[in-house]
Amino acid sequence: MEASDGTPGGVRLRNQPPRGESPLRGWRWRILALAGVAAFRVPSVAPAQEAPVAQASQVTGAIVVDGRLSDDAWGAASTIGAFTQVDPTAGAPSRVPTTVRLLWDDAGLYVGAELTDPEVRAATRVEGMRRDFTYETSDVFGVLLDGFGDGRFAMAFMTNPDGVQRDLLVFDGRDADEAWNGVWSVRTARMERGWTVEMFIPWKTLRYQGGARWRVNFVREARAIQETSGWSPWHRGVDSWDMAFAGRLEGIAPPPPGGNAQIQPYAVGRADSTGTGPFGEHTSAADAGIDVKWAARPNTVLDLTYNMDFAQAEVDRQVINLDRFSVFFPERRTFFLESAGLFDTGLSVISPFYSRRIGLDDEGLPVPVTAGARLTHRGRESSAGALFVRQEGAGQGDGSVFGVGRFVRNVGARGRLGGLVAARHDQGLPHGASALNTVAAADWFFRPTTNLATRGMISRSLTEGPGGDGWAGHLWVGNYAPWGYIGWLQEYVGRGWEPRSGFVFATDVIVTSPAFNLDLRPAWLPRWARAYRPGATLFFFNRASTGDFFSGSVSIRPLVLVLENGGLVGVSLRPEWQEFGAAFQPIPGLRVPADDYRFTRWAFSASHDPSADLTGSVSHTIGPFYDGSLDRTEISTKAALSPRVVAFVSWEWNRFTGVGGSDATTHLLLPELRLALNPRFEVSGIWQYNTAVEASSLNLRLSWEFRPLSFVYVVYNDNASLDRAWDPLPARRQLIVKATWLWQP
């Protein structure tokens, strides 16, 4: 499993003894040397541009946020300059006119925009009404604000034509905290040829330091013509929220940053049933808890939680894992997602702190969390954070206490140095077992130019009792430019490095991974194709203790075309070299014997415009698979009958022939339906049917935001074996009703 930027995201390699040397060793080091030189020598400096100025006007009268821009103050406000294309024709005027105005008063900042649609469009494009909607599937208008004025921090407030909110915090143009939800409001309205936006962002929500030196930018996505445009344009190699490319915001005089408190109690009731009868074994329980958020200043926030509950969190999507790797599941719980970027040391698969170690056991089942506290501070010169959580006992222990401390110091205009200490104390373990595990890390991030960046980490683990003491680290260098990406990743994990409150994909391993991905726009492309994106990602695994090679793969993408309608077609191949000394099972019932394997697999893929009402993607992979062969097909579809009714279906089919001397077929079917009355009321359901593990599960979820950040949730879960998947009363059923209420003193 691999990431397009060359990082082995989402995997953990099972330990195997060394089996010798790769026949490609000589060529491998030549490739690495060339990749390293190229990463530093390719052009990386973006063309200089003068920062434009956005002028805001003070307003004294009342403004009704209804999306129609009908208040007199909007007509008197200054118009902010025209937008410029970022894609497809960088530097050209936008083909879809956008007009933006800014107002402010003692309460906050108002943003008004008029967005004209192209003549070819019958209607604007929206995928559902869920908050924090998928960026690539809807028309988007967004404002990006940097209240510190140093180009390193951004608060993004975005919406689509139906007024759905999407907000996030971004650091150094790359690290995004998408789980952050601020208190702000937005309404939209449809025009004859387009739509209008009206936002209100309270000063209490914004993080800033005075009223001078603010930076601002605006972004628009017009999906019908697949155009990205901005007021102060950036280039294709970076994201729209990179404030190094932003303009200046003048004319505002916000109040001095002050305190802000949010108190959010909750009540939850659960009913669990087992057995196939309507009145089988039944248990019920009720509980309550509270979350408190206190911002002594907008950039210093204390979070307290008692009796933490995650009933409303979305379920993990199942996967059929066919590699010698364990899947890295992302965090979905809001408490841990918020401010997660501050505790990130740069690479998820070697992480001193991994929040899913808290409140979940090894099988992903919930463990009660008694209490937690988190303090974060983000400033112009430095940032710091601390997290403490107490969870109840699971297995043989009486409970565990987690503690994480973090400090980051900004260096120069685009660099930072950081340190992190993560500790886990498991209480009440059997005599002689290790109880305290501590992991310390030092990390860095430097961005010499707007395109070239490097980051790294060195870490040491210390554990009470035998074992658990070792070193780990990584180094990454990457260059992002309009023509594409080239980078080099190096990882080291010693045999004894053990982060019990973190994550490690392997021990006693050295990983070397150069990668490149080009974005070319040659004149010979047909009119229906926008870009040619060839690329390659290499992974080489060696034992840290011996230097012996034991695994490697090269993902080669010679033909990848991005279409004018937003779709994609591609052909790729993946040679693999696998050497292991113990058999493993890709699925139950298939056993691959220990041996040295060399094989190459081919993949064909295609996708349609992701913003279209009816769209989808398909990929088919064929070729040898260890001692047999494997055909694998993945199909996904989306049907947006309206913004209020959206259906998704994904299906994965695997046919094994002669693998371990056996044949087998697996299916993974995931249909999902979302129904919404408006952006604040949604009912959704997902069914997961997995023949690889002979299991079926259903998750139904109602979410109603009856006032800003106050919710009612109703959640139903059931689990069954495949032979009982169609029973009206599956073997295990659960109903949860939860209510939260936000109070701001």
C-alpha positions, 0 to 999 in steps of 0.5 A, spaced: 500 500 500 503 506 498 502 514 497 502 518 491 508 522 494 512 516 496 510 515 503 508 509 505 502 511 508 497 506 511 501 500 512 505 496 517 510 491 515 510 484 519 517 482 521 520 477 517 527 474 518 532 476 512 533 472 506 539 475 502 540 481 497 536 484 492 538 482 485 537 490 483 541 492 489 546 496 484 541 499 480 537 501 486 542 505 489 544 509 483 536 510 482 536 513 489 542 518 488 539 521 482 533 522 485 536 525 491 540 530 486 534 531 482 530 533 489 535 539 490 536 541 483 530 542 480 527 549 479 523 550 485 522 558 486 515 560 484 515 567 480 514 573 484 508 577 485 506 583 488 501 582 494 494 585 492 490 589 497 483 587 500 479 593 503 474 592 508 469 597 510 466 598 517 458 598 517 454 600 523 447 598 521 444 591 522 446 586 517 441 580 516 445 574 513 440 571 508 445 570 502 442 575 498 446 581 499 440 586 499 442 590 505 445 597 503 451 596 506 453 591 501 452 596 495 457 601 498 462 596 500 469 596 495 469 591 490 475 586 491 479 585 484 478 580 479 480 572 480 485 569 476 485 562 474 490 557 477 488 551 473 487 549 467 490 556 464 495 559 470 495 566 470 489 567 465 483 571 467 477 567 470 472 564 465 467 565 471 466 572 474 466 572 482 465 579 486 467 579 493 466 585 498 468 585 506 464 588 511 466 588 519 463 591 525 464 590 533 461 583 532 465 580 527 467 580 519 462 579 513 464 576 507 459 577 501 460 574 494 456 573 487 458 568 483 456 567 476 456 560 472 458 559 465 453 558 460 454 551 459 452 549 466 444 547 467 445 548 475 451 548 480 454 542 483 453 540 490 454 533 493 449 532 499 449 537 505 454 534 510 458 539 514 465 539 511 463 536 505 468 533 500 472 539 496 472 535 490 465 534 489 462 541 489 462 548 487 466 552 492 467 559 495 472 560 500 475 565 504 482 564 507 484 568 513 491 569 517 490 573 523 498 573 525 500 576 518 506 571 517 504 567 512 504 560 516 497 560 519 490 560 515 483 559 517 479 557 512 471 558 511 468 555 505 461 553 502 457 550 496 451 553 493 447 550 498 450 553 504 454 547 507 459 549 511 467 547 511 472 549 515 479 548 517 486 550 520 492 550 516 499 550 518 505 552 514 501 551 507 500 543 508 498 541 515 491 541 515 486 540 521 480 538 518 476 536 524 476 543 527 469 546 527 468 554 528 462 558 530 460 562 524 454 562 519 453 562 512 447 562 507 447 562 500 441 564 494 441 562 487 441 567 482 438 566 474 446 565 472 449 563 479 449 564 486 451 568 492 454 567 499 453 571 505 458 569 511 459 572 518 465 570 522 465 572 529 471 575 532 471 570 537 472 565 532 478 568 529 485 567 531 489 573 531 494 578 534 491 585 533 488 588 527 494 590 522 498 585 518 492 580 516 493 576 510 487 574 506 485 570 500 479 567 496 478 561 492 473 558 487 472 552 484 467 552 478 466 544 477 462 544 470 468 547 467 473 544 472 476 551 473 480 553 480 481 560 480 483 565 486 484 572 488 491 572 489 493 566 485 498 560 487 500 555 483 498 548 481 504 545 486 501 548 492 494 548 496 489 554 495 490 555 503 498 556 502 498 563 505 505 565 502 501 567 496 495 571 499 494 578 499 493 583 505 487 585 508 486 592 510 481 597 513 479 592 519 479 594 527 478 588 531 477 588 538 483 586 542 483 578 542 479 576 548 477 570 552 471 565 549 468 559 553 464 553 550 460 548 555 457 542 552 454 537 556 451 531 553 446 525 555 446 518 552 442 512 552 444 505 549 440 499 548 443 492 546 440 486 544 443 479 542 439 473 539 435 472 533 428 473 537 425 480 538 426 480 545 432 476 546 437 478 551 437 485 552 441 491 556 440 498 557 444 504 560 444 511 560 450 516 561 452 523 561 458 527 560 461 534 559 466 538 554 468 544 556 472 549 551 475 555 554 480 560 550 483 564 554 485 568 548 483 566 541 490 562 540 490 559 547 485 553 548 484 549 554 479 543 553 476 538 558 472 532 558 469 528 563 466 521 561 468 522 554 463 519 549 464 517 541 457 514 539 456 519 533 463 518 530 462 514 523 464 507 523 471 505 519 470 502 512 472 495 512 478 493 507 480 486 504 488 487 506 492 482 501 499 485 503 503 483 508 501 489 512 496 492 517 492 497 515 493 504 518 486 506 520 485 514 520 482 517 527 474 519 526 473 522 533 472 529 534 476 530 540 482 527 538 482 530 531 481 537 533 488 540 534 491 533 532 496 537 527 500 540 533 502 533 536 504 530 529 511 529 528 510 528 520 509 521 518 503 517 521 507 510 520 512 512 525 509 516 530 510 517 537 503 518 538 497 515 535 490 517 538 487 511 536 491 507 542 486 511 547 479 509 548 480 503 543 482 496 544 486 492 539 480 490 535 477 497 534 472 496 540 471 502 545 474 502 551 471 507 556 475 514 557 474 517 564 477 524 563 481 528 559 484 535 558 488 538 552 491 545 552 494 548 546 497 554 544 499 557 537 503 563 536 507 567 531 513 565 534 512 558 538 506 553 539 505 548 545 500 543 547 499 538 552 494 532 553 492 527 558 487 522 558 485 516 563 482 510 560 478 505 564 481 498 564 481 493 558 484 486 558 488 484 564 490 492 566 486 496 571 486 502 566 491 506 563 494 514 563 496 517 557 500 524 557 503 527 551 507 534 551 509 538 545 513 544 543 514 547 537 519 553 535 518 557 529 525 558 525 526 564 520 520 565 515 518 558 513 521 553 518 520 550 525 523 545 530 519 541 535 520 536 541 515 531 543 514 526 549 509 521 549 508 517 555 503 511 557 502 508 564 498 501 564 496 500 571 494 494 575 498 489 570 500 482 572 507 482 576 513 483 572 510 486 566 512 493 563 508 499 566 511 505 563 513 506 556 516 513 554 517 516 547 521 522 546 522 525 539 525 531 536 523 533 529 523 539 524 520 542 518 524 547 513 521 550 507 527 554 503 522 556 498 515 556 497 516 549 493 522 546 496 520 542 503 524 538 508 522 534 514 524 529 519 524 526 526 529 522 531 525 518 536 527 514 542 523 509 546 524 507 554 520 502 557 520 499 564 522 492 564 526 488 558 525 490 551 522 496 549 528 501 548 530 503 541 531 508 536 527 511 530 527 516 525 525 519 518 527 524 513 523 527 507 525 532 502 520 534 497 519 539 491 512 541 489 512 545 483 507 547 477 510 541 473 509 536 479 513 533 485 519 529 486 521 527 493 525 522 497 523 519 503 528 515 508 526 511 514 529 507 520 526 503 525 530 500 530 529 493 533 527 495 540 523 502 538 516 501 541 511 506 542 505 504 546 501 510 545 504 511 538 504 507 531 510 503 528 509 499 521 515 495 522 521 494 527 528 493 525 527 496 518 530 501 513 525 504 508 528 508 502 522 511 497 524 516 492 518 518 488 516 523 482 509 525 479 509 530 473 503 534 471 505 536 464 500 540 459 504 538 452 501 541 446 500 534 443 494 532 448 487 531 445 482 536 446 479 532 451 485 531 456 487 536 460 494 533 463 499 528 462 501 525 469 506 520 469 510 518 475 513 512 479 514 510 487 519 506 489 519 502 496 526 498 498 526 495 505 532 492 508 533 490 515 536 495 520 541 490 524 544 486 518 542 491 511 539 485 508 534 486 503 527 483 504 522 486 500 521 492 495 516 494 489 516 499 484 509 503 482 510 505 475 505 510 472 507 511 464 500 513 462 495 517 466 491 522 463 487 527 467 481 529 462 477 536 461 471 533 465 475 532 471 475 524 470 482 520 469 484 514 465 491 510 467 495 504 466 500 502 471 505 496 473 508 494 479 514 489 479 515 486 486 520 482 490 518 479 496 522 474 501 520 471 507 521 466 511 514 464 514 508 463 511 502 468 511 495 468 510 492 474 505 485 471 507 482 466 511 483 459 508 489 461 503 496 460 506 502 463 502 508 458 503 515 462 505 519 463 499 522 468 495 517 471 490 518 475 483 512 478 480 509 484 476 502 486 476 498 490 471 492 495 473 487 499 469 483 505 472 478 510 469 474 515 473 468 520 471 468 527 473 467 526 481 462 532 481 457 530 476 450 527 479 452 520 476 459 518 476 464 513 478 470 509 478 473 502 476 480 499 476 482 492 474 488 489 476 491 482 473 497 478 474 501 473 478 500 473 486 506 470 489 505 462 487 499 463 484 495 469 480 490 474 482 484 478 478 482 484 482 476 489 480 474 495 484 468 499 482 465 505 485 459 509 483 455 515 486 448 518 484 446 525 486 438 525 485 438 531 488 443 535 494 438 532 499 438 524 496 445 521 495 447 514 494 454 511 493 456 504 492 462 500 492 464 493 490 471 489 491 472 483 487 478 478 488 479 471 485 485 467 487 487 462 483 493 457 485 495 461 491 498 456 496 495 451 492 488 453 493 482 457 489 478 463 492 473 468 491 472 474 496 467 480 495 466 486 499 460 490 498 458 497 501 452 501 499 451 508 502 445 512 502 444 520 505 438 523 506 438 531 508 432 536 509 438 541 510 445 542 511 443 541 519 439 535 518 441 528 515 440 521 515 445 516 513 446 509 512 452 504 510 451 497 510 458 493 509 458 485 506 464 482 507 465 475 505 473 475 506 471 475 514 464 472 513 461 478 516 455 483 515 454 490 519 449 496 518 450 503 521 444 508 521 445 515 523 441 521 524 444 527 525 440 534 527 444 540 529 438 544 532 443 550 533 450 552 532 454 546 534 448 543 538 446 536 536 441 530 537 444 523 534 440 517 533 445 511 531 443 504 530 448 498 529 448 491 528 452 485 526 451 478 523 454 473 520 453 472 512 448 466 513 444 471 518 445 477 514 438 478 511 435 476 518 430 482 520 433 481 527 441 480 526 445 477 532 447 483 535 443 490 535 445 496 538 441 503 539 444 509 541 440 516 542 445 522 544 444 529 545 449 535 546 448 542 547 453 548 546 452 554 551 457 560 550 457 564 557 
